[in-house]
Structures are given as C-alpha cells and as structure tokens.
Amino acid sequence: LKEQAADSILVLEGALKLNKDLYVHTIRTLDLLAMEPGMVNGETESSTAGLKISAEEIQCQVCYDLGAIYFQQGSTNAAVHENAKEKFFKTKELIAKIGSSSLHFTIDEERLAGYCQACGVLTSSSDDASQQATPYSQIHSCMKSGSYQDLVKIFLEDNLTLSLPVQFRQSVLRELFQKAQQGNDALDEVCFQVCVCNTVCDVLQGRTIDIQFCQLFLKPSKEKIDFLLEVCSRSINLENASEILKRKMAAFLKNLCLGLEDLQLVFMISSHELFIKLLKDDERKLLIDQMRKRSPRINLCTKPVTSFYDIPASASVNIGQLEHQLILSVDPWRIRQILIELHGMTSERQFWTISNKWEVPTVYGSVILGIKDNLTRDLVYILMAKGLHCCAIKDFVHAKQLFAACLELVTEFSPKLRQVMLNEMLLLDIYTHEAGAGASGERPPSDLISRVRGYLEMRVPDIPLRQVVAEECVAFLLNWRENEYLTMQVPLPLVQTNPYVKLGQLLAATCKELPGPKESRRTAKDLWEVVVQICSVSNQHKRGNDGRVSLIKHRESTLGIMYRCVFLISWEYCFFLQEPLVLTTILSLFVKLHNVREDIVNDIAAEHISIWPSSIPNLQSVDFEAVAITVKELVSYALTINANNHFWLIIQADIYFATNQYSAALHYYLQAGAVCSDFFNKMVPPDVYTDQVIKRMIKCCSLLNCHTQVAILCQFLREVDYKTAFKALQEQNSHDAMDSYYEYIWDVTILEYLTYLHHKRGETDKRQIAIKAIGQTELNASNPEEVLQLAAQRRKKKFLQAMAKLYF
C-alpha cells in the first residue's frame, strides 16, 4: 500500500479535475443491458441511464480523502499541512452547498471539523482571521513564541467559558513541565499559574484536584495565594453563577484553609472578598474557631531543627489529606509530624500500610513490625521504605536524609536495627560513589573501602542481612581492583562462610594471573570447578567445618532450581561488576563452559578463553541451556557498561549466529569491526576479523541470499575461497545489489569469472560492468605489492562501510 500511495494520490488529484456528472448502473439498467445492449443508451458519453452522482458529490468525497492522506503525511512538513487544510476547507464548502444528507459520500462531519481545527493550528493562517482567533491557535502560537503570560490569560478567560477540553489543558501543562525540567527555570512560575487555572477549572466542573497542584502547594507563599485568589475571583461570576458552583468554590477555599499551616496565609484567604461572599457567617465563624484551636507550628523552612524529637506534635486536620501528604513527602521531619497528627486522631490504623508502594525487605520487615509502639513502628517502616525507594530511583540526597533520621531513631532502642541502618547507609554510599565520582574514574575514599571490609568481616550475631549488600561490597572491591585484599588479606573464615567473598577471591586471583604463564593458572582452574559445580544438577550438600552450607549449595534436579543457581553468579552478582577485566574473565568462563559441548559449529569466541580447562568429567550434569541463557544476559549487561568493546560485540554476534539470527549477527560483526577501525577508515585488526569471523559472516550473507556479498567476503580470508565465491556468483536469485557491488571486488580471478558468467548468460550490461572493474589500472597484476594492497584495502573499506549502512 505504501508503494502504491503516490499513484493513488495522483489518481485522486486527477479525479478532482472531472467537472461532469457520473452515472452508475443499477439493477434495472443491468437487466436492460442483459436483454439488449443497445437499449440502455450506455454506449455514449452523454448517457443518462442509471444512478446519477453529481460532480460536486465526487469532489466532496475525494477532497476529504485527500485531506486525510495529506494530514497524516504532514507531521514534519508544513507545506503538506497547507495542502490538507485546502482540501478540508473545500470539503466544508461543498457540504454546505449540497447538504450533508447525500447518500453518495461518507464523511464524518465531527472528524472533519477536528481536521479543520487542527490544520488551522498547525499552519500559518494569517489570511484566515476566524481560524487565528480560536483559543487552540492562540495557545499554539503562544507556546511557539514563548508568550507565556498571554497563554495564562487565555486559560484564565476560558475558566469562565469552559470551552477547552480538560485533556487539552493537561497536555499543555505537561509540555510546560517538560520544558521546565530541561533546564528552563523561568517556566516554573508559568507551570504554577497554568496548574492553578486548571485546578480551579476542575473544581468548578466537579473533578478531583490533580496531584501536581498538591505538590506545587507543599510550600505556599503569599504570592502563590494572591494568584490563586485572583484566579478564583475571575473564574466565577457571582451574580449569574448557580448555587452549586458557589458551593463548589466555597468548599475548595475552605479545604485550602484547613490544609495550610501558616495562619497568616489562612487569614489572607479568610479575609478575601470572594471568601466572605461565598461562606455564610456561621461557616466562617466555625472555620476561624478551628484555626484558633490549632497549636502553634514550627516552620521547618526558617527554623533550624536541632534534634529529631524537637518538633512538637500538632492537632490534626483531615485524615485523607494527611495520608496524601504522608505519601508525597520525603522530608523525615515532616513525615514524623504527620504521623504524630494521624496517631492523635485514631489509634486503630496501621499507617505503614496506606501505600502499596512502600516495600521493606522481608528480612527487615519481621524485625520492624515487631516494634511494640505503633507510632515508632510506622515511622521506622515508612522512613526505611521511602529511603529504599529514593535509592532505587537514584535520589541519593533524600535517601541519605531518610536513612540518617531512621538511624537516629532506632539507635535509642534497637542495636539490631541500628546495625541494619548502618549496613543500608554503607550500600547507599557505594551507590552514591559509583554514580558520582566513580563514574569519572575517581577512586573511592579510603574510609569507604575500610567500611566495606568491615562489613564483610562483621561477626555480630542475629543481625538480619540483605544478600545484595554482600554482593555489592565484593563487587565494589573487584571494581576498584582491591585484588591484594581479596587474595591475601581477607580472613579465611570469611572465605569459607561467604560464597560471594569466595567468588571474589577466585576472580581477583585469576585476573592477577592473566598476563602470566599457563602453569600459574591454578586459581583459574579452581574458579572453573566452582562455577561448573554451581551450574550442575546435584542432590548433595557440601558443608564447611562450621556446619554451614558452603558455596556449593543444595540443588534439586529441577530446571527452575537450576536457573536460580546459575543466576546466583551471573544475575545477582556479576551484574554489579563494572571492571572490564573482571567482566571479561567471568564472561570468557561462561563462554568456555558453553563451548565444552561437542557442537563446535556454534562455538563462541572470547578473550582469554584459553586459560580454562577444555573438558568436564561429568558432562551430562551441566545444564547447558541455563548456561546459554547466562551467557546472553552477561554479554547484554557487559555491553551496557561499554558498548564499544569489540570482543564483547563479537560474542554477541556469535550468540545470534548460533541461534540462527543472521541479520542481527551481521549487525554485531560489522559493529565490532567499526568500533576498532574508526568506522573502517583504518584496517580492522586481524584478531577481530579472524578467518572464523569472516566465514560466519559469509554464511550469514549466504543464508540471507546475499550471494554477491558472499563472493566479496571470500576475498577477506587469508586464502581466497574461490570455490565458495564461484558457487555464490552462480546463484541468480540474489537479494543484494549484485552488479553495483562489483566495484568492491579486487581479486582479478573473481572478476574474470564474473565476465565469463555474464557472457555465458547473455547479460551484456552486467558483463560490461565487470570488464570495467577489471580494467582499473590499480588492479594490474604488474603493479608493486604495495599498490595492490592499497587497492584491496580501499575496496575493503568502502564495502564494509556500505554493509554497515545496510545492517545498522
């Protein structure tokens, strides 16, 4: 359909030039024609037999269809939108002229009106005053030119007429928020003003208040209150407004007063003319009494907080409102204050359950929920849950504040929870360093390394420990090349009891020995044996002297348990590693384990693969399917760390080749060559494009029916594979560019064979192209070797760049 679209448009444009009525056969005329063709008067152009369809009806339908086509095509082309606008306006004129009751065209008039409106917004319509005057066009123009105060004015005026759909209002606000988040600080005020206009509109139409308004009003100021009151005043005409509208606005202002803590701001609202007119005397008196009964509150923004317990509790307001604030707040002092208010109102609720997004690890949950005091329990749970969430979304500043407050709280009554918080703060500091200074290569401070070692060596009984902390600590030491500690200084009991430390020690020792001779690779063999045992199905326990289950954990012979054991190393552990040498080592180990099977055709190449043993005593015990999954996940993760590591790219390509995804394999083979040769402007190193890689690229092209590419790649081998090249060129069903690739062939023998082949088939044009390629002086066999090599290198470069553009 896409290929025929241009022809279809030409036909429809031609149809608009028809200025005569058409006649279509009916059942009656077809019956007459069957009896005697001459009677129907259907043989001349002036025939009036059958059903008449006027030229205006045809043009109306065709204009509408063409307008719809142009509108869909014009996303980046204003001229096409102009064309669409012309067709839609012509459709409107014709419908007005012939009426919308015609049976001979099918036009959705509501959709047509939408199209006309959209075209008026998207195109410059200075010649069309009515289109320019619409609120949509004005808002679009304001957004384009940056006239944001005019935009606010339009929204304010619309609060009286309520003509703009709520979805449109929200989409404009979302666009403003996006621009503000991209660094335009001047838009913060505009976002607030538009949000206020939308909120007042929502109030008047009986919708719930948007969460964005609540967030923007967390810290209200006099200026914000002034603007809000101005919007409220201009959005309701008290003389003509219904009683329902007045009650909605009164309830909004009343709830606003109840939610404010600053009595000065409450007084600003309660003394405003609109407030006095909307609320009856007894309602105002009751509200003011409620305000006066409040205990004085401390403004956390202006008064420094000296201790976590210095903030006084206060009387509460609406429970739902407070719970909403509790969900939104990340300020530990405000969280405590809200909980005190909530517990003052009711002692029956468990407020740690109000949000299903608050999650605390099970290993901690049982300790926290065992706290007897309800307020303390809720506070500890919520502070930890919010801290872990902030940590997950990399908001490390708020996470640190929440954890510090939680640590101060639990220090007074629970040594166990105090150690838990110290462990979580250590993990947070690791994350903070890795995301900050560590990302630029700066080594972590010595005290952080000491704390990591201290955590691993900690021997405090009955402390709930999260597995991820141990994993991250060992990965941290590996990432920052603390190999000396892991191999020489780590305590022996720690190696025996902590599987991650054991793995870290073996990895560190193997990495240290990589440049050395083969006979010094005892640790590589040890690491290999450990991984093979983890990846094997077994029903045995292996316990240390202390009675604990050691690294080789109990495994049943089920595939589900098997996956978990393989991921014990890869998913839960190796995915914290970022040091390239460590990643390369563990990746090459799994690749070698994958290759141990007898299926040599699907072997995967990897760096340092020769350091691992070549066989496994009990081959049947290894779950190679799980190993294959682990290799895929590991190489995908490694490429997120460094997408330009050509050895990792070759592994990814080999994986796709082994799973018969030939186009994807070619993509990664070409990418591997591109990243190490400046997009093929330099020679690809021979250890990247080995004969095995070239042969796999040849097979990929062959199975994709790109036979000319096969012939060209045969030249890349150390010894040109003429047999494969000639066989590929004999294929006549080739899906590549065929003769346009001849300029990339530098082997004269292949070009001579092409000339013979085209002559034999009678393909004169292609034969001439091959002869022209042979005739280039730089391919003359009498040239010096340097000239011939330069010619070959130039053609290699151009061919690989052309392939890259095809498969990238």
N, C-alpha and C positions, 0 to 999 in steps of 0.2 A: 504493500500500500504506500509506503514511504517513497519507493522508487517511482511509482506512478502518480504521486501527488502533483508534481509540476504539470504533467499532461492534463490531469483532471481540472486543475485551476485554469489552464488555457481554454479547455472546453467550456467551462462555466463563464469565463470572461467573454468568450465568443457568443454564448447564449444571450448575454445582455444586449448584444447588437441586433437581435431579432426584434423587429418592430411590427410583426404581423401576428394575428391570432392563429392558434393551432387547433386542430380537430383530432380527437381521439376516437377510435372505433368503439361502438357499444355492441351489446348482444344483437340488437336489431340490425345494425349495419353489417355485422359479420354474417348474420343469417342471409341477408340480401346478397352479399358478396359471394357466398357459397352457391346461391342459386344461379346468379348470372353476374359476372364481374362488371360488366358494362353498366348495370343499372344503378350502381352505388355512387356514380359520379366521383369515384375515388382516384381516377387516373390523372386528374389535372391539379395544378397548384391552387386553383380557386375553389377547391372542393369545400362544401359547407355541410357535408354529411357527418354524422356522429356528434360527439360531445365537444362543445366549444370551450377552449381555455384561452382566455384573453392574454395578450402580450404583457399587460400590466401584472397579472397574476404570476406569470412565469418569472418576470423580472423581480417581483417581490420575494419569491421563494429563493431565487438564485442569489440575490443581494444578501439575504440573511445568511445563506450557507457560506458564501464567500467571506462575509464579515467574520463569521465564526472561525473560519480557517485562518484568516489573517490575524485575528486576535490571538489565537494560540501560537502563531509563529512569531509574534512581535515582542517576545519577552525582553530582547536586547536591542530591538530596532524600532526607533520612534516612527520612522517612515512607514513601516508596515502597520503600526497602530493608526496612523493617519488614514491609511487606505481602509482599514477596518471601520474606522469612525465614519468615513464617507458612505460605505455600504450600509451600515446600520441606520444612518440618518435617512438615506434613500428609502430603506425598508419602511421606516416610520411614515414617511411622506406617502408612500404607495398604499399603506394600510389605511391611513386617514382618507385617502381618495376613494378606494374601492370597498372599504369596510372590512371588518375582521371576521365577518360571518361566512366568507367564501370557503367552499369545501375543497378548493383546488390547491391550497397551500397549508402547510402545518408549521405554525410559528408560535412559540411560547412568548406572549407579549410581556409577561413579567421578566423573563430572562432577557428579552430584547431591551427592555428599559434598563436593566442592570448593565448590559453591554454598553449602551449609550452613555450611562453614567460613568462607567469605568474608562471609556475612551475619552470622555471629557476631562477626566482627572489626569490620564496618562499622556495626553497630547497637549501641545500649546494651543490654546483656544482663545486667543485674543480677539479673533473675529467673531466669536460667539459669546455674547455677553451673558446669555442665560446660563450657559454651561459654567462659565467662570464664576458666576455668582453662587453656585451651590456650595454648601459647607464642605463637602468632600474635596472639591477643587481647591478651596481656600486653605484647608488643612494641609493638603498635599503640597501646595505652594509654600506655605509657612515652614513645613518640615524641610523642604528643599533649600529654601533661602536662609533658614536659621532664625526666622522672625518668631521666636517662641512666645513673646508677650502677646502678639496677635493671636497665636494659637490658643493661649489661655483665655483670651477674650471671647473667642468663638465657642469654647467649651462652656464658659460662663453664660453666654447668651442662650446656648442650647439647653441649659438646665431649666429654662422656662418653657421652651417649646418641646423638648424631649424628642427631637426628630432623629438624632443619631442613634443607631443601634448600639447596644451595650458591648457587643463583640468588637465593633469598630473602635469604640472608646478604649477598650482594653488593649487592642492591638497597637494603637498609637502610644499608649503608656509603656507597653513592653519595648517598643522601638526606642523610646526615650531612655528607658533604663539601660538598654544595651549600649547606647551611645555614651551614657554616663559611666558605665563600667569600663569602657575602652579608654578612659582617662580624661574625659571632658568634665571636669569638676563643676564648671559653670552650670551644668544641666541639673545638678542636684536640686536646686531650688525650683526649677521648672517641673521636674518629676513630682515634687511635693505638691505644687499648685495643681497640676493636672490630676493627680491622685485625689486631692481634696474635692475637686469638681466632680470626679467620677463617684466618689463616696457619697456626696450629697445627692447626686442623681440616683444612686442605688437606694438611699434612704427614702426618697420621695416615691420610688416605684416599688418599695416593699421588699427589696432584695437584701441579703445579708451583707455585712460590711466586709470588704476584702482584707486579707491578711496584710497586704502591703501598707494599708493605711495604719494598721496597728503597729507595724514595725517602724514606720516613719514618725509615729506619735509616742514612741517609747521615751523620748526625751523632748517634750514640747517646750516651746519658748513663747514669749509674748507676741513675737512677730507671727509665729505659726497660728496662734489663737486668733489674732487680729484678722489674718487672711481667711481662716475658717469661718469666722463670724460674718465677714463680708460676703463670702460665697453663699452662706445660708440665707442672708438677707436678700441677696439678688436672685436667689433661686425660687423664691416663693412670693407670690403676690397676695398679701394677707386679705385684701379687700375681696378678691374673687376666689381665693382658694377654698376647697371643700374642707369640711371639718376633719375628714380622715387624713388629708395631707397635713393639716395643722398638728394633729396628734402625733403623726409620724415624726415631724420635725421636733416637736416638744420632747418626745421620748429620746430622740437622738442626743439633744443638748443635755437632757437630764442625766443620761448614762455617761456622757462625756465628763460631766462634773464629778460623778461618782468614781470615775476611773483616774482622776487627776489627784496627785499627792500635794502639789503646791497650792496652798489656799489662795494665794494672790491670783493665780490663773483661774481658779474656781470663781473668785469674785469678779474677774473680767467678764466671764460668761453670764453669771447670775445677774449682773447689773446692766447687761446689754438690753437695748430697746426691744429686740426681737424676742429675747428670753422672757421679758416682763409681759409682752403681749400674748405669748403662746401659753405660758403656765398660769394657772389660776393662783389666787393669793394663798390658799391653803396648801397647794402643792409646793409653791416656792418656800413657804414657811417650814414645811416638813423637811424639805431638802436642805435648807440652811441649818436646821437643827441637827441633822445628820452630820453635816460638815463640822459643826462646832464640837460635837461629841468625839470627834477623832482626836487621838493623842498626837502630839506634835511629832513630826517625822524628820529624820535627818536626810538632807540632800547629799547623796554619796558623791555627786559630781564636784561639790565645792568643799566638803569637809573631809579631811584625810581619815582613813579608817586605821585605827591603831591595833585592833585585835579582832579576831573572828567573832568573838562573843560580845563586842561592844555595841553592836547595832540593836537598838531596842525593838521589841515586838510592837505591832500596832494593831488597832482594831481592823477588822476585815471589811471588804466590800463583797460584791457578787462572787460566789464560788466559781462559776463558769468562767468569769472574766479573769480571776486569779489563776485558775488552771491553765487558761490560754497563755497568760504571761509566763507561767512556770515552764510551759513547753518551749516558748520562744527564747527565754533568757539564757545567756551563757555567763552571766555575772554571778559568781558564787555568793556574794553578799546579798544580792537581790533574791537569789533562789532561797537562801535561808529565811529572809524576811517574809517571802510569800508563804513558805511552809509553816512558819510560826502563825501567820494570819489564818491559814486554812485549818490548822490543828486547833486554833482558838474557836473556830466556828463549829467544827464537828470532830469527834474522836473516833468515828466509826469507819472513816475512809482510809484506805491504804494508797497514798498519793504516788507511790513509786509505780503504780500500775496504770496511771491515766494515759500513758502513751505507749503504744506497742512498738515504737521505735527505740525505746530505751532498753538496751541489751547489755547485760553483765555476764561474763563467762560463768558457766555453771560451777566451776571450781571455786569462784569467789562468792557466787550467789548464796550458797548454803551458809557461809560464814556471816555475810551481811544481813541476811534475813533472820539470822539467829539473835540479832541485837534486840534487847527487850524493849528499850524506849522507842516508841513509834516514830517520834519526830527525828531522832538521831538515825534510825534505820532508813527512813525515807530520804533524809539528807545525804547520807553516805552513798546510798544506791544511786540517787539521781546525779550527784556530783561525779561519781565514777562513770556512769553510763554516758553522760554528756562529754566527759573528758575523753573517753574511748572513741566516741563519735567524732569529736573535733580532731583527734589524732588520725582517724581513718580518712578524713577529708583534708588532711594536711593543714589544719588551722592550729598550728603548734602553739601560738601565743595564748589562745583561750584554753587549750588543753593544759598548758602549764599552770595557768591560774586556777583551774578547776582541781587539778591534782594537788597543788600546794595547799588549797583550802581543805581538801579531803584529808591530806596528811596531818595538818594541824588539828583537825577534828578527832581523828582516830588515835593520835598519839596519846591522848589523855586516858583512854580506857581499853585499848586493844593492841598489845605488842604484835600480835599476829597480823592484824590489818595494817599496822604501821609498816611492817616489812613488805607486805603486798604493795603498798603505795610507793615505797622506795624502789621496788622492782619495776613498777609501771613507769616511774619517772626516769629510771635508767633507760628503759626501752624508748621513751619519748625523746630523751637526749640523743640516743643513737639515730632515731629518725630525723631529728632536727639537724644534726650534723650532716647526715647523708644528703638531705635536701638542700642544705645551705652551703657551708664552706667545703664540705666533702665533694659536692658536685663539681667544684672547680679544681679539685686535686689537693686541697689543703689537708694535711694530716690532722687527726683529732688531737685534742689536748691530752697531755699525759694523765691527768686525773680521770678522764673518761675511760681511758684504757685500763687504769687501775681499778675503777669501779666494775668494769666488765669482768676482769679477772676475779675480783672479789665476789661477784655474783656466782660465777661458775664454781668457785671453791667454797661457797657458803654451805654450812652444815647446821642450819637451825632446824630443829625437828618440827613436824606438823605444820609447816608453812605451805599454804596452797600455792602451787606454782603453775604458771601457764607455759605450755610447751614452746610457744612462739618466742618467749623471752630467751630461753636457752638457745634456740635455733639462731635467732638474730645475733646473740652475743658471739657465738662461734663464727658465724658468717662475717661479723664485724672484724674479728681478729684475722680472718683469712683475707678479707678485702683490703685491710691495711697492712698486710704482709708481716703479721706478728708470728712468723714461722718459727722463730727461735723459741718463743714461749711455748707454742703448741708442741714442738718436737722435743724440747729439752727440759723445760721448767714446769710444765703442767704436772700436778701431783698424780701419782699412779692410781690411788683410789678413785679419783675423778674420772680417769680414762676408763676404769673398769665399770663404773656405775652410770656414766652419762654417755649414751650412744652418740650424741652429736659431737661431743668432745673427742671421742674415739675416731669418728669420721674426719673431723677437722685435723686431728693429729696425722692421720694417714695421708690426707690430701696435702697438708703442708709439707710433709716429708717427701712425698712424691714430686711435688713442684720443685723442691730444693734440689732434687737429684736429676731433674730432667736434662740439664746440659751435660751430665756426667756419662761415664761408660756404662755399657749394658750390665756388667756384673754388679754394679752398685744399686740395682733397682729392686732390692729386696722389698722395700716398702710398697712399691707399685704392685708386686705380687700379693702382698698382704691386703692391700685395698681391693684388688681384684677378687680375692677369695671372699672378703666380707660382702661385697656387692653381689657376687654370684649367689651366696647363701641367702641374702635378703630376697633375691629375685627367684628363689627356688621354692617349690611347694614342699612343705615338710610338716610332720606331725610331732616334732621333737621340741623339747625345751633345752636351752643351754643356759646354765646359771653360773654366776660367779661364786667366789668363795664366801661372799657375804649373804648368799642365798637369793639375791635379786636376779631377775631375768636380765641377761645382758643384751648386747646389740642384736644377736640373732634371736628374734622374738618368736613366740609360739605362733605357728601358722597352720591353718587347716587347709585341706586340698580343695578349696573352692576359689573360683576366679575372682569373686568380689573381694575376699580377704587378700588375694594375691595382688590386686591392684593397689590396695591400701599399703601393702608392704613396699611395693616399688616406689610409690609416691612418698613413702617415708623419707627416701633420699631425695627424689627429684622435686616433687611439688612443694613439700613442706620445708625443705631445707635448701636445696640448690637454688630455688627461686629468690633467695635473699643474697646470693653471691653476685658480685659485680666485678671482681678482679679478673681480667681477661685470661691470665694463665691458669687460674683455678677453674674457671668455666671451661676452658679448652680441655683441661685434664679430665674433668668428670664427664664432659661430652664425648671425648675420644674413648673413654672407658665403656660407656654405653654403646657407642658405635661399634667397638670391637666385639662386645657381647652380642650385638645384633648380627654381626658378620660371622660369628662362630658356626652358625648353621651351614649346611652343605650347599645352600643356594648362592653360589658365587656370582651368578648373573646380577643379583640385586645388592651386591656389596656396596657399602657406603664408605667414601674416603674421608679421612680425618687426620689432623695434625697430631704428631706424637703417637700414632696408633701402634707403632712397633714396640712400645715399652710393655704392652700387656701380653700375657700368655696366649698361646694360639689354640688351646683346646680346653675342654671342660670334662672332667671324669664322668659325670652323670648328666649327659646332655638332655635326657628326657625330663629331668626335674625342673628345668628352667622354663618359665612361661614367656616364650619369645613374643607373643602378642602384646603382653604388658610391657616388655622391653621396647618394642617398636613404638608404642604409644608414648613411653617416657622419652625416647629419642626425639620424637616430633615436638613434644611440649618443651623439652630442653632447648632445642635449636630455635624454636619460636621465641622463647624467653631471651636467649642469648642475642638474637638479632634486635630485640628491643633495647639492649644495652649498647650494642654497636652494630648498626645496620650496614656498615661498610667493611666488615671483616670478611675477606674473600673466602677464607677457609670455611667459615660458618655458612656462607652463601652456597658453596659447593655442596656441603652436607644437606642443606635444604633442597637443592636441586636433585641430589641423588635420591632423597626420600620421595620426591614427586616422580622421579624416573621409576623407582621400584614399585610405586603404586599406579603406574600407567597413566599419569597425568603429564603428558608430554609437552603440551604448550606451557604449563607452569614450570616444568623442569627447564625448558629452554630459556624462560624468563630469568631464572636464577643463575643458570650457567652464564648467560650474557651479562647479567648484573655483576657477577663475580669478576669477570674479565674487565668490565667497565671501571669498577672502583679502584683497580690496581694498575690502570693504564691511562688515567685521565681521559676516560671515555674513548679508549682505543687510539688516542693520539700518540701514545707510547706503545712499545711492544708489551704484550701480555706475558708475564713471567712463565717460563716453561713448567714450573712446579704448580702453577694454577691450571693452565690448559695442557694437562698431560694427555698422552695418547688415549687413556681410558676416558677422560672427559670428552675429547673430540669424538671418539667412537660413539659415546652416548648421545652427543648432540646430533651425530649422523643418523642414529637410529630414531631419535625423536622426529627429525625432519622427514625421514622415510615413512614413518607411521602416520605423519600428518600429510602425506602425499606431496611434500615439497621437494621434488626429486632434483631440481636444478641446484637447490641449496645443498643437497647431499653431495653432488658432484664437486661443488666448490669446497666444502668442508673436507673432502677426501685429500685435498692438496695440503691441508694443515698438518697431517700426520707426518711423522719423521720420514717414513717411506710412503710415497703416494699410493693409495689403494685404487689402482686403475680398474680392477675387476668390479668393485662396488660402484665406482663413478660411471663406468660404461653401462652397467646394468641399470643404474638410475636414469641415465640420459635416454635409454631406450623406452622408458615409460612415457606414454603420450598423454596420460591423464594426470597432469601435474597441476597442483593448486597454487604454485608460486608464480613469480613474474617471468619465468622461463628466459626468453632471449634477452630481456632487459638486464639479466644478471651476467651476461657473457663478458661484460667489461671487467668483472671481478675475477675472471679466470686468468691465471698467469702460466699455467702448465700448457706448453705448446702441444703436447701429445693429446691432451683432452680436447683442446680447440680443434686439432686436426680431425679427431674422431667426430666431433660435432659437425664439421664441414662435410665429412663423408656421409653422416647420418641424414643431414638435411638434403643433400644431393640425391641420396637414395630414395627419400620420401617425396622428392619434388618440391620441397619447401624453399623456394628461391630466396624469399626475403630474409628468412632466418639464416640461410647459408651465407648471404652477403654480410650479415651482422657478425657471424663467426669469422669470416675471412678478414673483415675489418679489424677484429680483435687480434688476430694472428699478425696482421701487418704492422702493428705498432713497433717502432724501432727499438724500444726498450726491452722487448721480449726476444730480440735477435740472439740466437744461441752463441754468436761470436762475441757478444759483449763480455766485459770483465765480470767476475763473480759478484763484485760489489754492486754493479748496476743491476744485475738480475735480482739480487736480494732486495735492493731498494724498490724495484718494481713490484716484487711479491709483497713486500711489507706495505706498500701504498695500497695495493688491492685488498690485502687483509683488512687494513684499517677501514676502508670505505665499505667493504662487505659487512664487517661486524657492526659498524655504525648503522647501516641500513637494516640489519637484522634487529638491532636494539630498538630502533624506531618502530619496527613491526611488532615486537613482542613485549615492549614496555607498556 
